[in-house]
Amino acid sequence: MRIETPQTRYHELSEMLSGVKLYERHPQNCIGDFYDFIRDERFCGRWSPEEISQLLADTGCIAHWDSLGFSDLRIEIGHDFNNQYELSVWTRFADCDERLLYLIVWLEYIEIERLSVHYPTFCVEHLRLQLPGKAFDQTPMPGQDYASSGLLRRVFGMIKLWATQTGAALITEIPQYFHTAYLFSPFFEYIDPEMAALFRAMTQDLLPAQPTKEDITRLSFEFENGRITRNGELYLWPTEMQGFALSHEVAAQIRLSDNRRDSGVFSRKD
């Protein structure tokens, strides 16, 4: 049986990413106390279920769920030895428990190789916002079990608050699907310049100027089903990291200028 350790986790994920390396503890040239807090039964070692409940109320999330008939809510927090923290908001639905919100984050340092700098990072590994039992208003996207709750902007505001208060310089996430990368693109940009250029090229080549949700869903499925080519060769959806800078200084350092390199031509298989 293969035993997962922090070392294997970070090493293997680093190997999958371009231009980014991950560290599970302080590099010597980093300043700050990113990990210097008590790890108890609190989200990221800091926030209790009661504090999170208040924040969900302040942002209007609880009122939104209540208006849709979800009033029996329970907040659950957990963490593991891999420095991962989980936050779930549960509801009772059809005689079983279902999640309205599921968030997994982990705290790390990343090295951006082209800049030779390290940043404390608040990484969003998984985010699910859903409405159990509610009808889809469109074709479900890959990975969707239930319709989306429409709370992405409010929850992202909470994530920014938490990341800032932990001392992070960046929020990062690794999109599993094309539609995830596209929906997050108003907030995030690819850290690796080559991937940023590829993403711009694929959206320009494969989507209309003003895409609908159905256009985005269809393209996401085409990536999953092996229907996309680049320069005539099969192109599978890549594993790359997107980042959101939490200060103007960091944003200026990682901001990507217009990349005019030839990123190839994306098309659909006949």
For each residue, the residues with C-beta under 8 A, 3 or more apart:
1:
2:
3:
4: 8 9 82
5: 8 9
6: 9 10 24 81 82 83
7: 10 11 24
8: 4 5 11 12
9: 4 5 6 12 13 24 82
10: 6 7 13 14 22 23 24 108
11: 7 8 14 15
12: 8 9 15 16
13: 9 10 16 17 22
14: 10 11 17 20 21 22
15: 11 12
16: 12 13 239
17: 13 14 20 21 22 174 192 239 240 241
18: 192 194 195 240
19: 112 113 114 191 192 193 194
20: 14 17 110 111 112 113 191 192 241
21: 14 17 110 111 113
22: 10 13 14 17 108 109 110 111
23: 10 26 27 108 109 110 111 118
24: 6 7 9 10 83 108
25: 35 109
26: 23 30 34 35 109
27: 23 30 109 111 118
28:
29: 118
30: 26 27 34 109 118 120
31:
32: 120 167
33: 36 37 167
34: 26 30 107 109 120 166 167 168
35: 25 26 107
36: 33
37: 33 45 46
38: 45
39: 45 79
40: 45
41: 77
42: 45 46 47 48 77
43: 46 47 48 52 77 85 87 162
44: 47 85 105 107 162 166
45: 37 38 39 40 42 79 85
46: 37 42 43 162 165 166
47: 42 43 44 51 52 55 162
48: 42 43 51 52
49: 52 53 75 76 77
50: 53 54
51: 47 48 54 55
52: 43 47 48 49 55 56 75 77 87
53: 49 50 56 57 62 75
54: 50 51 57 58
55: 47 51 52 58 59 158 161
56: 52 53 59 61 62 75 89 158
57: 53 54 60 61 62 63
58: 54 55
59: 55 56 154 155 157 158
60: 57 63 64 154
61: 56 57 64 65 101 151 154 155
62: 53 56 57 65 66 73
63: 57 60 66 67
64: 60 61 67 68 149 150 151 154
65: 61 62 68 70 71 73 91 100 149
66: 62 63 69 70 71
67: 63 64
68: 64 65 131 134 149
69: 66
70: 65 66 73 91 93 100 131
71: 65 66
72: 91 92
73: 62 65 70 89 90 91 100
74: 89 90 91 97
75: 49 52 53 56 87 88 89 90
76: 49 86 87 88 89 90
77: 41 42 43 49 52 85 86 87 88
78: 85 86
79: 39 45 83 84 85 86
80: 83 84
81: 6
82: 4 6 9 106
83: 6 24 79 80 106 107 108
84: 79 80 104 105 106 125
85: 43 44 45 77 78 79 104 105 106 107
86: 76 77 78 79 102 103 104
87: 43 52 75 76 77 101 102 103 104 105
88: 75 76 77 99 101 102 103
89: 56 73 74 75 76 99 100 101 102
90: 73 74 75 76 97 98 99 100
91: 65 70 72 73 74 97 98 99 100 132
92: 72 95 96 97 98
93: 70 96 97 98 132 133
94: 98 132 133
95: 92
96: 92 93
97: 74 90 91 92 93
98: 90 91 92 93 94 130 132 146
99: 88 89 90 91 102 128 130 132
100: 65 70 73 89 90 91 129 130 131 132 149
101: 61 87 88 89 128 129 149 151 155
102: 86 87 88 89 99 126 127 128
103: 86 87 88 124 126 127 128 155 159
104: 84 85 86 87 124 125 126 127
105: 44 84 85 87 122 123 124 125 159 162
106: 82 83 84 85 123 125
107: 34 35 44 83 85 120 121 122 123 166 168
108: 10 22 23 24 83 120 121 123
109: 22 23 25 26 27 30 34 118 119 120 121
110: 20 21 22 23 118 119 121 170 172 241
111: 20 21 22 23 27 116 117 118
112: 19 20 115 116 117 119 191 254
113: 19 20 21 116
114: 19 193
115: 112 253 254
116: 111 112 113
117: 111 112 253
118: 23 27 29 30 109 110 111
119: 109 110 112 168 169 170 250
120: 30 32 34 107 108 109 166 167 168 169 170
121: 107 108 109 110 168 169 170 171 172 243
122: 105 107 159 162 163 166 168 170 171 172
123: 105 106 107 108 171 172 173
124: 103 104 105 127 159 171 172 173
125: 84 104 105 106 173 174
126: 102 103 104
127: 102 103 104 124 155 173
128: 99 101 102 103
129: 100 101 148 149 150 151 152 155
130: 98 99 100 144 145 146 147 148 149
131: 68 70 100 134 146 147 148 149
132: 91 93 94 98 99 100 146
133: 93 94 146
134: 68 131 146 147
135: 147
136: 139 140 144 147
137: 147
138: 213 214 217
139: 136 214 217 218
140: 136 144 145 147 217
141: 144 177 179 216 217 220
142: 177 179 220 221 224
143: 176 177
144: 130 136 140 141 147 148
145: 130 140
146: 98 130 131 132 133 134
147: 130 131 134 135 136 137 140 144
148: 129 130 131 144 152
149: 64 65 68 100 101 129 130 131
150: 64 129
151: 61 64 101 129 154 155
152: 129 148 155 156 183
153: 156 157
154: 59 60 61 64 151 157 158
155: 59 61 101 103 127 129 151 152 158 159
156: 152 153 159 160 187
157: 59 153 154 160 161
158: 55 56 59 154 155 161 162
159: 103 105 122 124 155 156 162 163 171
160: 156 157 163 164 171 244 246
161: 55 157 158 164 165
162: 43 44 46 47 105 122 158 159 165 166
163: 122 159 160 166 168 170 171 246
164: 160 161 167 168 246
165: 46 161 162
166: 34 44 46 107 120 122 162 163
167: 32 33 34 120 164
168: 34 107 119 120 121 122 163 164 171 246
169: 119 120 121 245 246 247 250
170: 110 119 120 121 122 163 243 244 245 246 250 254
171: 121 122 123 124 159 160 163 168 188 243 244 246
172: 110 121 122 123 124 188 191 241 242 243 244
173: 123 124 125 127 180 184 188 241 242
174: 17 125 239 240 241 242
175: 178 180 181 184 240 242
176: 143 180 237
177: 141 142 143 180 181 220 223 224 237
178: 175 181 182 202 216 219 220 223 237
179: 141 142 182 183 216 217 219 220
180: 173 175 176 177 183 184
181: 175 177 178 184 185 199 242
182: 178 179 185 203 216 220
183: 152 179 180 216
184: 173 175 180 181 187 188 242
185: 181 182 188 189 199 242
186:
187: 156 184 244
188: 171 172 173 184 185 242 243 244
189: 185 196 242 243 244 255 256
190: 193 195 196 199 240 241 242 243 256
191: 19 20 112 172 195 196 240 241 242 243 254
192: 17 18 19 20 195 196 240 241
193: 19 114 190 196 197 256 259
194: 18 19 197 198 259 261 263
195: 18 190 191 192 198 199 238 240
196: 189 190 191 192 193 199 200 256 259
197: 193 194 200 201 259 261 263
198: 194 195 201 202 238 263 264
199: 181 185 190 195 196 202 203
200: 196 197 203 204 259 263
201: 197 198 204 205 263 264 265 266
202: 178 198 199 205 206 228 266
203: 182 199 200 206 207
204: 200 201 207
205: 201 202 265 266 267
206: 202 203 219 228 266 267 268
207: 203 204 211 215 216 219
208: 211 215
209:
210:
211: 207 208 215 216
212: 215 216
213: 138 216 217
214: 138 139 217 218
215: 207 208 211 212 218 219
216: 141 178 179 182 183 207 211 212 213 219 220
217: 138 139 140 141 179 213 214 220 221
218: 139 214 215 221 222
219: 178 179 206 207 215 216 222 223 228
220: 141 142 177 178 179 182 216 217 223 224
221: 142 217 218 224 225
222: 218 219 225 227 228 268
223: 177 178 219 220 227 228 236 237
224: 142 177 220 221 237
225: 221 222
226: 234 236 269
227: 222 223 268 269
228: 202 206 219 222 223 234 235 266 267 268 269
229: 232 233 234 235 266 267 268 269
230: 233 235 264 265 266
231: 264 265
232: 229 267
233: 229 230
234: 226 228 229
235: 228 229 230 266
236: 223 226
237: 176 177 178 223 224
238: 195 198
239: 16 17 174
240: 17 18 174 175 190 191 192 195
241: 17 20 110 172 173 174 190 191 192
242: 172 173 174 175 181 184 185 188 189 190 191
243: 121 170 171 172 188 189 190 191 254
244: 160 170 171 172 187 188 189
245: 169 170 248 250 251 253 254 255
246: 160 163 164 168 169 170 171 250
247: 169 250 251
248: 245 251 252
249: 252 253
250: 119 169 170 245 246 247 253 254
251: 245 247 248 254 255
252: 248 249 255
253: 115 117 245 249 250
254: 112 115 170 191 243 245 250 251
255: 189 245 251 252
256: 189 190 193 196 259
257:
258:
259: 193 194 196 197 200 256 263
260:
261: 194 197
262:
263: 194 197 198 200 201 259
264: 198 201 230 231
265: 201 205 230 231
266: 201 202 205 206 228 229 230 235
267: 205 206 228 229 232
268: 206 222 227 228 229
269: 226 227 228 229
270:
